[in-house]
């Protein structure tokens, strides 16, 4: 594994550990709750973190992927998810951590240097190197982990 892929895996593991802490001990009803229209539940945030990490880690490690198919498939499914709970989502996160290790282990220096983009599918996403994709991917993951931490705090403040 390249040092960049290893660093990505390390940050991914840390981020998913933080996500597990954010959902630990909450009652089932906390997972589909949102504080306002247009916000995402803990179930959605968790599923989206996993789907996005899988996709972006994969494309930066030599796994071909269509951003349009990702958006219509795994991403859309994550944003429709309901019915999560601490136990099931923790198991799913544990599986995602293992999967991230397998995906990122396939990454090479050539994958880091490769220019990746989807100009015909997603002109809104600039063409980036695999290394940039990895950095953006872990930043995206950490952003949503922060949202999950905030959701926990809001749930606890409301339901103390």
C-alpha positions as CSV (number, residue, x, y, z in Angstrom):
1,X,0.0,0.0,0.0
2,X,1.3,3.4,-0.9
3,X,1.9,5.9,2.0
4,X,-0.9,8.0,0.7
5,X,-3.3,5.1,0.6
6,X,-2.2,4.1,4.1
7,X,-2.7,7.6,5.4
8,X,-6.2,7.6,3.8
9,X,-7.0,4.3,5.5
10,X,-5.7,5.7,8.9
11,X,-7.9,8.8,8.7
12,X,-10.8,6.7,7.5
13,X,-10.5,4.3,10.4
14,X,-10.3,7.3,12.8
15,X,-13.3,8.9,11.3
16,X,-15.4,5.8,11.4
17,X,-14.4,5.3,15.1
18,X,-15.6,8.9,15.7
19,X,-18.9,8.0,13.9
20,X,-19.3,4.9,16.0
21,X,-18.9,7.1,19.1
22,X,-21.5,9.5,17.8
23,X,-24.1,6.8,17.5
24,X,-23.3,4.8,20.5
25,X,-26.0,4.4,23.2
26,X,-28.7,6.3,21.3
27,X,-32.2,5.0,21.3
28,X,-33.6,3.6,18.0
29,X,-35.8,6.7,17.5
30,X,-32.8,9.0,17.3
31,X,-31.6,7.4,14.0
32,X,-34.4,8.6,11.8
33,X,-35.0,12.0,13.6
34,X,-34.0,15.3,12.0
35,X,-34.1,18.6,13.7
36,X,-35.5,20.5,10.6
37,X,-36.6,19.9,7.1
38,X,-33.8,19.4,4.7
39,X,-31.4,17.9,7.3
40,X,-30.1,14.4,7.3
41,X,-30.7,11.8,10.0
42,X,-28.0,9.7,11.6
43,X,-29.0,6.7,9.5
44,X,-28.6,8.7,6.3
45,X,-25.3,10.3,7.4
46,X,-23.9,6.9,8.3
47,X,-25.0,5.2,5.1
48,X,-23.8,8.1,3.0
49,X,-20.4,8.1,4.7
50,X,-19.9,4.5,3.9
51,X,-21.1,4.8,0.3
52,X,-19.0,7.9,-0.5
53,X,-15.9,6.4,1.1
54,X,-16.3,3.2,-0.9
55,X,-16.7,5.0,-4.2
56,X,-14.0,7.7,-3.9
57,X,-11.5,5.3,-2.3
58,X,-12.2,2.9,-5.0
59,X,-11.8,5.2,-8.0
60,X,-8.5,6.5,-6.5
61,X,-7.3,2.9,-6.1
62,X,-8.0,1.6,-9.6
63,X,-11.6,0.5,-9.3
64,X,-13.4,2.1,-12.2
65,X,-16.6,3.9,-11.3
66,X,-19.2,6.1,-12.9
67,X,-20.2,9.1,-10.8
68,X,-23.6,9.1,-12.5
69,X,-24.2,5.5,-11.5
70,X,-22.9,6.2,-7.9
71,X,-25.2,9.2,-7.6
72,X,-28.3,7.3,-8.9
73,X,-27.4,4.1,-7.0
74,X,-25.5,3.9,-3.7
75,X,-25.7,7.7,-3.0
76,X,-29.4,7.9,-3.6
77,X,-30.0,4.8,-1.6
78,X,-28.1,6.2,1.3
79,X,-30.2,9.4,1.3
80,X,-33.4,7.3,1.4
81,X,-32.2,5.0,4.2
82,X,-34.3,4.6,7.3
83,X,-34.6,2.3,10.2
84,X,-31.1,2.3,11.5
85,X,-30.0,1.7,15.1
86,X,-26.8,1.7,17.0
87,X,-26.2,-2.0,16.8
88,X,-26.9,-2.5,13.1
89,X,-25.1,0.7,12.0
90,X,-22.0,-0.2,14.1
91,X,-21.8,-3.5,12.4
92,X,-22.1,-1.8,9.0
93,X,-19.4,0.6,9.9
94,X,-17.1,-2.2,11.0
95,X,-17.7,-3.9,7.6
96,X,-16.9,-0.6,5.9
97,X,-13.6,-0.3,7.7
98,X,-12.6,-3.7,6.6
99,X,-13.7,-3.0,3.1
100,X,-11.8,0.3,3.0
101,X,-8.6,-1.6,3.9
102,X,-9.2,-4.1,1.0
103,X,-9.9,-1.3,-1.5
104,X,-7.1,1.0,-0.5
105,X,-4.6,-1.9,-0.5
106,X,-5.0,-2.1,-4.2
107,X,-3.9,1.5,-4.7
108,X,-0.6,2.3,-6.5
109,X,1.5,5.4,-7.2
110,X,0.1,5.3,-10.7
111,X,-3.5,5.5,-9.3
112,X,-2.5,8.5,-7.3
113,X,-1.1,10.3,-10.3
114,X,-4.0,9.3,-12.6
115,X,-6.3,12.1,-13.7
116,X,-9.9,11.2,-12.7
117,X,-13.0,12.9,-13.8
118,X,-16.4,12.5,-15.3
119,X,-16.7,15.5,-17.6
120,X,-19.7,14.0,-19.5
121,X,-21.4,12.7,-16.4
122,X,-20.6,15.4,-13.9
123,X,-19.1,18.6,-15.3
124,X,-19.5,20.2,-11.9
125,X,-16.7,17.9,-10.5
126,X,-13.3,19.0,-11.7
127,X,-10.8,16.5,-13.0
128,X,-8.4,15.7,-10.2
129,X,-5.6,13.3,-9.5
130,X,-6.2,10.1,-7.6
131,X,-4.4,11.7,-4.6
132,X,-6.7,14.7,-4.7
133,X,-9.7,12.3,-4.8
134,X,-8.4,10.6,-1.7
135,X,-7.9,13.8,0.2
136,X,-11.3,15.1,-0.8
137,X,-12.8,11.8,0.1
138,X,-11.5,11.8,3.7
139,X,-12.4,15.5,4.1
140,X,-15.9,14.6,3.0
141,X,-16.1,11.8,5.4
142,X,-14.9,13.9,8.3
143,X,-17.4,16.6,7.4
144,X,-20.3,14.2,7.7
145,X,-18.9,12.7,10.9
146,X,-19.0,16.2,12.3
147,X,-22.6,16.5,11.3
148,X,-23.4,13.2,13.0
149,X,-21.7,14.4,16.2
150,X,-23.9,17.5,16.0
151,X,-27.0,15.4,15.4
152,X,-26.2,13.5,18.5
153,X,-25.8,16.7,20.5
154,X,-29.1,18.1,19.2
155,X,-30.9,14.8,20.0
156,X,-29.5,14.7,23.5
157,X,-30.3,18.4,24.1
158,X,-33.9,17.8,22.9
159,X,-34.4,14.5,24.7
160,X,-31.9,14.8,27.5
